[in-house]
Amino acid sequence: MNAISISIKETNNPTIIKFEADSFLTNHESFEFNNIDEAKSSPLAQELFYLPFVKKVYISGNFIAVERYNIMEWKDVQNDVAEQIEAYLKAGGIVINSNAKSKKVPVTVYAESTPNPSAMKFVANKKLVASSFEFTSIDDAKYSPLATQLFHLPFVKGVFMDENYISITKYEVAEWNDITMELREFIRNYIENGKDIILAEAPEVLKKTTEKLDEHFEALDDTSKEIINILEEYIKPAVASDGGNIQFQSYNPSNKTVKVILQGACSGCPSSTFTLKNGIENMLKEMLKGRVEIVEAING
């Protein structure tokens, strides 16, 4: 049985809904099927077309988007469809046959500077990973073929991946002006060639599956859960735009101290300490009055 879970995501179009997996279903390729005959290369899409309300199936990265006919509303059937997809995948069902032709989408990657002078963010026009991963050495990167390749470049010190971007931290021996173009092209070519970014077993081994993350969250005390929710809602979107991440590590109620791990561009960033004291610590002290006094940061 494959450890995989499906979550339901609404879209701007009320007739289309996304069923998102916590691991990748295709090798960064996209497929679109308008009927059961077109779906010969996808046993999963064919299964879905047996449902009378399914009009179109789109499979890409870590999600399946389904468009419905107007004979019923998604709220009446979406949970059943999600359970059907999850059961199919857990039983090892084939998503796309190996000889299937994908809908070619050109890959673009652009470089974006971050507040950390040692880190640069490389943003792609497609989703790269289903959850965040940080690698600080080539040994650490064994579950990511892309990170392993990057560490072969002598100036790469650290690699952080999240959603559709990769943050790279460099050693001081190189200047960004000299290496940015090389890194950008390397990453773009790697993605375009459909190579593995993260190995399929990585989320399970590194405890990054939705089930493992939910288990860990449920085992925490109420204040720790509140801290995580505040970080997720108010802090993470801001630091993600800077190519970094802040991860909750622990909460000590006796000395009212929260410990967080700085990742990606945030790790070792000169402005991170200022952000931490004037942003996160003040916010947690205000929102959790009497329960939080100090926030300590550990570089990832």
Secondary structure, 3 states (H helix, E strand, C coil): CCCCCEEEEECCCCCEEEEEECCCCCCCCEEEECCCCHHHHCHHHHHHHCCCCEEEEEEECCEEEEEECCCCCHHHHHHHHHHHHHHHHHCCCCCCCCCCCCCCCCCCEEEEECCCCCEEEEEECCCCCCCCEEECCCCCCCCCHHHHHHHCCCCEEEEEEECCEEEEEECCCCCHHHHHHHHHHHHHHHHHCCCCCCCCCHHHHCCCCHHHHHHHHHCCCHHHHHHHHHHHHHHHHHHHHCCEEEEEEEEECCCCEEEEEEEECCCCCCCHHHHHHHHHHHHHHHHCCCCCCEEEEEEC
